[in-house]
């Protein structure tokens, strides 16, 4: 689906989150810090290692064109092939774990998101501009939610399929996380601060955010006339959140 016109980041109020809003930065974290141990942990399928080995041998033979080897030898798995497969698998996993990923959500009104990521509704949520023409629109990728772990071989990382395979590594999560409606921005190196890829449209106070924290956040952004302040409210008679002007 197309990216929504706004993307959101739920946050607890800390010195770091306050600084990120004031300085218009985002933190791109390494996957090893994520709360889901399966997140970005997809790699080559060990059950299909022979297919990966055969693909690697095919590529090597095509490049070197060695004399005396017959096509049927491509189906032979030689001593050391499995070790090479495991090394490639390990290198792939290490590469993904060193990426930098920043997560956004397409919704600002999910009860669990406020509970899990915004200090039990005591934090806040930042709305970023994701309309056409913004850098965020270009960089954000939708997370796919699956019932089963995708099965990949080395052949999936050869052109022209390689871009799709790489996306699977960092954009696939278990279906139980679907409620997050997550979109991601990625860089090659994680655990670094980067300039936010678009303007902040609004800051939404959590339904339980203390008045002193609201004042602190509003005061820190007092010179940002383009940022609107909103608040999350519990809908009376419903298990639901609504966002209204503060």
Residue frames as qw, qx, qy, qz and C-alpha x, y, z in Angstrom:
[[0.000, 0.888, 0.460, 0.000, 0.00, 0.00, 0.00],
 [0.301, 0.687, -0.067, 0.658, 1.04, 3.64, -0.41],
 [0.355, -0.089, -0.543, 0.756, 2.55, 5.36, 2.59],
 [0.135, -0.822, -0.546, 0.094, 0.05, 7.33, 4.70],
 [0.213, 0.829, 0.035, 0.516, 0.27, 11.11, 4.79],
 [0.294, -0.760, 0.418, -0.402, 1.50, 11.03, 8.41],
 [0.778, 0.001, -0.597, 0.196, 3.69, 8.61, 10.32],
 [0.505, -0.774, 0.092, -0.371, 3.99, 8.51, 14.11],
 [0.540, 0.234, -0.685, 0.429, 6.59, 7.74, 16.77],
 [0.667, -0.686, -0.202, -0.211, 5.44, 6.88, 20.28],
 [0.494, 0.379, -0.510, 0.593, 7.93, 7.81, 23.00],
 [0.557, -0.651, -0.407, 0.317, 8.38, 8.05, 26.73],
 [0.063, 0.958, -0.087, 0.265, 9.42, 11.51, 27.90],
 [0.811, -0.344, 0.012, 0.474, 13.16, 11.36, 28.61],
 [0.187, -0.754, 0.245, 0.580, 16.09, 13.70, 28.14],
 [0.317, -0.125, 0.745, 0.574, 16.90, 11.86, 24.89],
 [0.233, 0.581, 0.744, 0.234, 13.38, 11.95, 23.46],
 [0.018, -0.910, -0.235, 0.341, 12.98, 15.61, 24.38],
 [0.243, -0.596, 0.436, 0.629, 16.29, 16.44, 22.68],
 [0.350, 0.142, 0.796, 0.473, 15.28, 14.51, 19.55],
 [0.180, 0.794, 0.579, 0.044, 12.11, 16.56, 19.16],
 [0.123, -0.902, 0.008, 0.413, 13.82, 19.89, 19.83],
 [0.233, -0.560, 0.580, 0.545, 16.78, 19.09, 17.55],
 [0.754, 0.472, -0.067, -0.452, 14.61, 17.35, 14.93],
 [0.161, 0.467, -0.864, -0.094, 16.58, 14.12, 14.99],
 [0.932, -0.109, -0.063, -0.340, 15.74, 10.42, 15.05],
 [0.380, -0.523, 0.763, -0.030, 17.63, 7.45, 16.47],
 [0.812, 0.291, -0.410, -0.295, 18.29, 4.53, 14.12],
 [0.622, -0.502, 0.559, -0.220, 18.83, 1.52, 16.33],
 [0.208, 0.314, -0.910, -0.175, 20.56, -1.78, 15.71],
 [0.731, -0.191, -0.460, -0.466, 18.10, -4.70, 15.58],
 [0.530, -0.021, -0.759, 0.378, 19.82, -6.32, 18.58],
 [0.042, -0.002, 0.473, -0.880, 18.07, -3.70, 20.74],
 [0.506, -0.195, -0.393, -0.743, 14.55, -4.55, 19.50],
 [0.548, -0.222, 0.561, -0.579, 11.94, -6.06, 21.82],
 [0.931, 0.219, 0.084, -0.281, 11.16, -8.85, 19.33],
 [0.505, -0.500, 0.650, 0.268, 14.01, -11.44, 19.18],
 [0.669, 0.333, 0.622, 0.234, 12.78, -12.65, 15.77],
 [0.296, 0.933, 0.098, -0.181, 12.92, -9.15, 14.28],
 [0.332, 0.830, -0.441, -0.074, 15.65, -8.89, 11.61],
 [0.502, -0.443, 0.742, -0.028, 16.79, -12.40, 12.55],
 [0.880, 0.399, 0.218, -0.136, 15.73, -14.05, 9.27],
 [0.086, -0.652, 0.655, 0.372, 18.64, -15.55, 7.34],
 [0.479, 0.285, -0.729, -0.398, 19.34, -18.45, 4.95],
 [0.887, -0.181, 0.078, -0.417, 17.24, -21.55, 5.51],
 [0.267, -0.497, 0.826, 0.003, 19.44, -24.38, 6.84],
 [0.726, 0.197, 0.636, -0.173, 16.95, -26.91, 5.48],
 [0.692, 0.705, 0.158, 0.001, 17.75, -25.67, 1.97],
 [0.328, -0.764, 0.409, 0.375, 21.51, -25.34, 2.29],
 [0.624, 0.043, 0.659, 0.417, 22.16, -27.70, -0.63],
 [0.400, 0.798, 0.406, 0.196, 20.28, -25.33, -2.94],
 [0.121, -0.970, 0.140, 0.158, 22.43, -22.47, -1.69],
 [0.546, -0.458, 0.585, 0.387, 25.62, -24.46, -2.27],
 [0.602, 0.369, 0.618, 0.346, 24.55, -25.49, -5.78],
 [0.235, 0.950, 0.199, 0.053, 23.80, -21.87, -6.63],
 [0.292, -0.856, 0.342, 0.255, 27.22, -20.75, -5.37],
 [0.606, -0.172, 0.666, 0.399, 28.97, -23.48, -7.39],
 [0.522, 0.653, 0.508, 0.209, 26.97, -22.55, -10.50],
 [0.074, 0.995, -0.025, -0.064, 28.07, -18.93, -10.23],
 [0.438, -0.669, 0.519, 0.303, 31.70, -19.90, -9.62],
 [0.644, 0.100, 0.674, 0.348, 31.75, -22.28, -12.59],
 [0.422, 0.825, 0.357, 0.120, 30.16, -19.74, -14.89],
 [0.063, -0.968, 0.206, 0.129, 32.83, -17.21, -13.96],
 [0.393, -0.594, 0.661, 0.237, 35.81, -19.55, -14.09],
 [0.826, 0.427, -0.179, -0.323, 34.54, -22.00, -16.74],
 [0.391, -0.531, 0.750, 0.050, 36.81, -24.80, -15.48],
 [0.578, 0.333, -0.646, -0.371, 37.65, -27.58, -17.94],
 [0.336, 0.117, -0.929, 0.103, 36.70, -31.18, -17.26],
 [0.219, 0.159, 0.712, -0.648, 33.73, -30.54, -14.96],
 [0.127, -0.327, -0.797, -0.492, 30.40, -31.84, -16.16],
 [0.369, -0.430, -0.092, -0.819, 27.03, -30.22, -15.36],
 [0.773, -0.394, -0.469, -0.167, 25.98, -33.17, -13.21],
 [0.567, -0.018, -0.503, 0.652, 28.78, -32.32, -10.80],
 [0.149, -0.433, 0.073, -0.886, 26.79, -29.25, -9.81],
 [0.746, -0.442, -0.224, -0.445, 24.58, -31.52, -7.76],
 [0.772, -0.084, -0.493, 0.392, 27.49, -32.79, -5.67],
 [0.348, -0.900, 0.098, -0.243, 27.98, -31.23, -2.26],
 [0.693, 0.354, -0.475, 0.411, 31.67, -31.37, -1.39],
 [0.631, -0.481, -0.386, 0.470, 33.42, -31.37, 1.97],
 [0.304, -0.202, -0.069, 0.928, 33.67, -27.80, 3.19],
 [0.082, -0.433, -0.502, -0.744, 30.56, -26.62, 1.32],
 [0.448, -0.712, -0.535, -0.077, 28.40, -26.66, 4.43],
 [0.510, -0.472, -0.200, 0.691, 31.05, -24.71, 6.36],
 [0.181, 0.076, 0.287, 0.938, 31.11, -22.09, 3.59],
 [0.270, -0.586, -0.586, -0.491, 27.31, -21.95, 3.67],
 [0.525, -0.673, -0.449, 0.267, 27.32, -21.42, 7.44],
 [0.416, -0.275, -0.011, 0.867, 29.90, -18.65, 7.09],
 [0.008, -0.294, -0.430, -0.854, 27.83, -16.88, 4.45],
 [0.421, -0.646, -0.599, -0.214, 24.73, -17.31, 6.60],
 [0.533, -0.564, -0.325, 0.540, 26.53, -15.86, 9.61],
 [0.291, -0.071, 0.158, 0.941, 27.89, -12.91, 7.60],
 [0.159, -0.482, -0.542, -0.670, 24.40, -12.15, 6.31],
 [0.500, -0.692, -0.518, 0.048, 22.93, -12.20, 9.81],
 [0.499, -0.412, -0.152, 0.747, 25.73, -9.95, 11.10],
 [0.153, 0.200, 0.329, 0.910, 25.16, -7.45, 8.31],
 [0.319, -0.625, -0.530, -0.477, 21.46, -7.17, 9.15],
 [0.583, -0.631, -0.420, 0.292, 22.14, -6.84, 12.88],
 [0.432, -0.283, -0.013, 0.856, 24.38, -3.84, 12.18],
 [0.081, 0.567, 0.480, 0.664, 21.76, -1.94, 10.18],
 [0.029, 0.145, 0.401, -0.904, 20.16, 1.18, 11.58],
 [0.154, -0.479, -0.771, -0.391, 16.37, 1.05, 11.75],
 [0.162, 0.058, 0.352, -0.920, 13.88, 3.68, 12.88],
 [0.019, -0.402, -0.908, -0.117, 10.30, 2.53, 13.37],
 [0.285, 0.007, 0.035, -0.958, 7.16, 4.57, 12.75],
 [0.243, 0.360, 0.884, -0.170, 3.48, 3.69, 12.93],
 [0.041, -0.328, -0.544, -0.772, 0.63, 4.58, 10.61],
 [0.431, -0.686, -0.519, -0.271, -1.70, 5.05, 13.59],
 [0.088, 0.407, -0.430, 0.801, -1.72, 7.43, 16.56],
 [0.605, -0.323, 0.115, -0.719, -4.69, 5.91, 18.37],
 [0.782, -0.024, -0.618, -0.070, -3.75, 2.34, 19.26],
 [0.668, -0.694, 0.080, -0.254, -4.11, 1.48, 22.94],
 [0.935, -0.203, 0.058, 0.283, -1.28, -1.05, 22.98],
 [0.582, 0.502, -0.048, 0.638, 1.14, 1.27, 21.19],
 [0.199, -0.790, 0.140, -0.562, 0.53, 3.95, 23.81],
 [0.831, -0.533, 0.110, -0.114, 0.98, 1.36, 26.55],
 [0.933, -0.018, 0.085, 0.349, 4.12, -0.32, 25.19],
 [0.616, 0.321, 0.081, 0.715, 6.06, 2.57, 23.70],
 [0.017, -0.644, -0.008, -0.765, 4.81, 5.72, 25.44],
 [0.120, 0.154, -0.696, 0.691, 5.27, 4.80, 29.08],
 [0.068, -0.452, -0.866, 0.205, 1.74, 3.51, 29.69],
 [0.065, 0.810, 0.481, 0.328, 0.10, 6.58, 28.11],
 [0.393, -0.816, -0.108, 0.410, 2.30, 8.93, 30.17],
 [0.465, -0.219, 0.395, 0.761, 4.53, 9.76, 27.20],
 [0.347, 0.672, 0.000, -0.654, 3.84, 11.40, 23.86],
 [0.699, 0.319, 0.576, 0.277, 3.57, 10.71, 20.15],
 [0.053, -0.562, 0.283, 0.775, 5.21, 12.72, 17.35],
 [0.675, 0.598, 0.425, -0.074, 3.45, 13.12, 14.01],
 [0.317, -0.405, 0.488, 0.705, 5.82, 13.39, 11.02],
 [0.539, 0.613, -0.069, -0.574, 4.89, 14.69, 7.59],
 [0.505, -0.102, 0.807, 0.287, 4.85, 11.82, 5.08],
 [0.571, 0.701, 0.253, -0.344, 3.12, 13.53, 2.18],
 [0.774, 0.479, 0.215, 0.354, 4.33, 13.41, -1.41],
 [0.313, 0.835, -0.146, 0.428, 7.60, 15.27, -1.84],
 [0.497, -0.766, 0.362, -0.188, 8.93, 14.61, 1.67],
 [0.247, 0.520, -0.816, 0.055, 12.08, 12.62, 2.26],
 [0.461, -0.120, 0.776, -0.412, 10.20, 10.41, 4.70],
 [0.802, 0.385, 0.145, -0.433, 7.81, 9.42, 1.90],
 [0.606, 0.598, -0.515, -0.097, 10.80, 8.25, -0.16],
 [0.131, 0.469, -0.823, 0.293, 12.58, 6.42, 2.67],
 [0.573, -0.150, 0.588, -0.551, 9.75, 4.74, 4.57],
 [0.416, 0.116, -0.840, -0.329, 9.03, 1.07, 3.83],
 [0.758, -0.293, 0.022, -0.582, 6.03, -0.89, 5.02],
 [0.221, -0.314, 0.902, -0.197, 6.61, -3.87, 7.30],
 [0.682, 0.000, -0.559, -0.473, 5.05, -7.15, 6.14],
 [0.522, -0.323, 0.629, -0.476, 3.50, -9.50, 8.69],
 [0.600, 0.218, -0.712, -0.294, 3.70, -13.24, 8.06],
 [0.886, -0.345, 0.058, -0.305, 2.48, -16.44, 9.73],
 [0.949, -0.093, 0.109, 0.279, 5.71, -18.29, 8.86],
 [0.332, -0.698, 0.368, 0.516, 9.38, -17.36, 8.60],
 [0.655, 0.686, -0.190, -0.253, 10.31, -16.81, 4.92],
 [0.866, -0.161, 0.382, 0.279, 12.60, -19.51, 3.49],
 [0.311, 0.896, -0.256, -0.189, 15.60, -18.03, 1.65],
 [0.898, -0.011, 0.204, 0.389, 18.55, -19.52, -0.24],
 [0.392, -0.443, 0.269, 0.760, 21.71, -17.90, -1.61],
 [0.277, 0.349, 0.648, 0.617, 20.03, -17.72, -5.03],
 [0.060, -0.863, -0.502, -0.004, 17.53, -15.21, -3.61],
 [0.303, -0.818, 0.046, 0.486, 20.38, -12.74, -3.08],
 [0.434, -0.029, 0.547, 0.715, 21.49, -12.80, -6.72],
 [0.286, 0.384, -0.093, -0.873, 20.20, -10.09, -9.10],
 [0.097, -0.463, -0.096, -0.876, 17.48, -9.35, -9.99],
 [0.620, -0.556, -0.523, -0.182, 15.84, -10.84, -6.88],
 [0.541, -0.014, -0.509, 0.670, 18.39, -9.56, -4.37],
 [0.119, -0.290, 0.154, -0.937, 16.64, -6.30, -3.48],
 [0.715, -0.354, -0.288, -0.530, 13.44, -8.17, -2.63],
 [0.803, -0.161, -0.523, 0.238, 15.38, -10.69, -0.50],
 [0.323, 0.135, -0.402, 0.846, 17.15, -7.93, 1.43],
 [0.398, -0.355, -0.026, -0.846, 13.80, -6.26, 2.10],
 [0.804, -0.305, -0.471, -0.197, 12.53, -9.55, 3.53],
 [0.614, 0.007, -0.556, 0.560, 15.38, -9.54, 6.07],
 [0.163, -0.060, -0.392, 0.903, 14.49, -6.22, 7.68],
 [0.399, -0.049, -0.080, -0.912, 10.82, -5.74, 6.76],
 [0.659, -0.185, -0.660, -0.310, 9.28, -9.04, 7.87],
 [0.215, -0.286, 0.664, -0.656, 7.73, -9.62, 11.30],
 [0.021, -0.243, -0.964, 0.102, 5.43, -12.17, 12.89],
 [0.182, -0.528, -0.570, -0.602, 1.74, -11.57, 12.30],
 [0.439, -0.643, -0.565, 0.272, 1.08, -10.96, 16.00],
 [0.309, -0.394, -0.065, 0.863, 2.74, -7.54, 15.58],
 [0.218, 0.474, 0.592, 0.614, 0.37, -6.45, 12.81],
 [0.180, -0.868, -0.454, 0.089, -1.49, -4.04, 15.07],
 [0.426, -0.552, 0.058, 0.715, 1.61, -1.79, 15.07],
 [0.516, 0.816, 0.254, 0.057, 1.08, -0.85, 11.39],
 [0.516, -0.642, 0.246, 0.512, 4.81, -0.29, 11.21],
 [0.616, 0.764, -0.031, 0.190, 6.83, 1.56, 8.60],
 [0.742, -0.484, 0.128, 0.446, 10.62, 1.70, 8.72],
 [0.342, 0.898, -0.275, 0.035, 13.54, 3.85, 7.65],
 [0.932, -0.204, 0.120, 0.276, 16.90, 2.09, 7.31],
 [0.199, 0.876, -0.438, -0.029, 20.59, 3.03, 7.07],
 [0.792, 0.304, -0.514, 0.123, 23.67, 0.83, 6.75],
 [0.410, 0.167, -0.644, 0.624, 24.96, 1.58, 10.25],
 [0.497, -0.669, -0.497, -0.240, 22.94, 1.46, 13.43],
 [0.568, -0.621, -0.329, 0.428, 22.94, 3.09, 16.87],
 [0.333, -0.001, 0.107, 0.937, 23.37, 6.57, 15.44],
 [0.167, 0.704, 0.389, -0.571, 21.48, 9.84, 15.50],
 [0.319, 0.247, 0.564, 0.721, 20.30, 11.20, 12.14],
 [0.215, 0.127, 0.012, -0.968, 18.41, 14.28, 11.03],
 [0.505, 0.387, 0.678, -0.368, 14.69, 13.61, 10.90],
 [0.299, 0.118, 0.705, 0.633, 13.59, 12.97, 7.29],
 [0.058, -0.622, -0.523, -0.580, 10.60, 15.32, 7.47],
 [0.144, -0.410, 0.231, -0.871, 8.96, 18.08, 9.47],
 [0.064, -0.280, -0.856, 0.429, 7.08, 17.50, 12.70],
 [0.217, -0.480, -0.486, -0.698, 3.40, 18.29, 12.20],
 [0.573, -0.629, -0.027, -0.525, 2.18, 17.75, 15.74],
 [0.186, 0.222, -0.847, 0.445, 3.04, 16.47, 19.20],
 [0.665, -0.407, -0.418, -0.467, 0.35, 14.40, 20.92],
 [0.222, -0.440, 0.663, -0.564, 0.29, 14.25, 24.72],
 [0.337, -0.110, -0.935, -0.012, -0.59, 10.86, 26.20],
 [0.497, -0.604, -0.435, -0.447, -3.87, 10.47, 28.04],
 [0.731, -0.608, -0.249, 0.185, -2.02, 10.05, 31.37],
 [0.552, 0.357, -0.160, 0.736, 0.81, 12.49, 30.70],
 [0.367, -0.617, -0.424, 0.553, 1.34, 14.64, 33.82],
 [0.161, 0.965, 0.208, 0.018, 0.63, 18.34, 33.46],
 [0.357, -0.794, 0.339, 0.356, 4.22, 19.19, 34.40],
 [0.559, -0.083, 0.670, 0.482, 5.53, 17.00, 31.54],
 [0.396, 0.731, 0.510, 0.220, 3.08, 18.56, 29.08],
 [0.056, -0.987, 0.008, 0.150, 4.27, 22.00, 30.10],
 [0.499, -0.553, 0.504, 0.437, 7.94, 20.97, 29.77],
 [0.546, 0.224, 0.673, 0.445, 7.43, 19.59, 26.27],
 [0.249, 0.870, 0.396, 0.156, 5.35, 22.58, 25.13],
 [0.226, -0.927, 0.139, 0.265, 7.86, 25.02, 26.59],
 [0.569, -0.320, 0.569, 0.500, 10.77, 23.27, 24.85],
 [0.381, 0.343, 0.667, 0.540, 8.96, 23.74, 21.53],
 [0.046, 0.770, 0.392, -0.501, 7.60, 27.23, 22.23],
 [0.027, 0.608, -0.331, -0.721, 9.43, 28.72, 19.22],
 [0.129, 0.024, 0.885, 0.447, 8.13, 26.07, 16.79],
 [0.430, 0.269, 0.190, -0.841, 4.99, 27.80, 15.55],
 [0.558, 0.216, -0.587, -0.545, 4.34, 25.16, 12.88],
 [0.282, -0.020, -0.947, 0.150, 3.99, 22.33, 15.41],
 [0.582, -0.425, -0.193, -0.666, 0.45, 21.72, 16.65],
 [0.080, -0.200, 0.854, -0.473, -0.21, 20.33, 20.12],
 [0.700, -0.197, -0.435, -0.530, -2.82, 17.63, 20.52],
 [0.334, -0.338, 0.759, -0.446, -3.82, 15.19, 23.22],
 [0.408, -0.078, -0.880, -0.230, -4.96, 11.59, 23.33],
 [0.499, -0.204, 0.372, -0.755, -8.22, 11.01, 25.19],
 [0.123, 0.101, 0.985, -0.064, -10.00, 7.87, 26.28],
 [0.381, -0.216, -0.468, -0.768, -13.33, 7.62, 24.48],
 [0.445, -0.109, 0.578, -0.675, -16.15, 7.38, 26.95],
 [0.821, 0.170, 0.325, -0.438, -18.00, 4.08, 26.75],
 [0.857, 0.482, -0.183, -0.019, -15.45, 2.54, 24.36],
 [0.770, -0.395, 0.286, 0.411, -12.10, 0.78, 24.52],
 [0.587, 0.601, 0.253, 0.479, -10.64, 3.42, 22.21],
 [0.374, -0.468, -0.014, 0.801, -8.43, 6.50, 21.95],
 [0.386, 0.829, 0.326, 0.238, -9.20, 9.72, 20.12],
 [0.500, -0.119, 0.005, 0.858, -6.77, 12.53, 19.31],
 [0.043, 0.905, 0.406, 0.115, -8.06, 16.07, 19.74],
 [0.275, 0.693, -0.179, 0.642, -6.50, 19.57, 19.88],
 [0.522, -0.246, -0.579, 0.576, -4.84, 20.23, 23.25]]
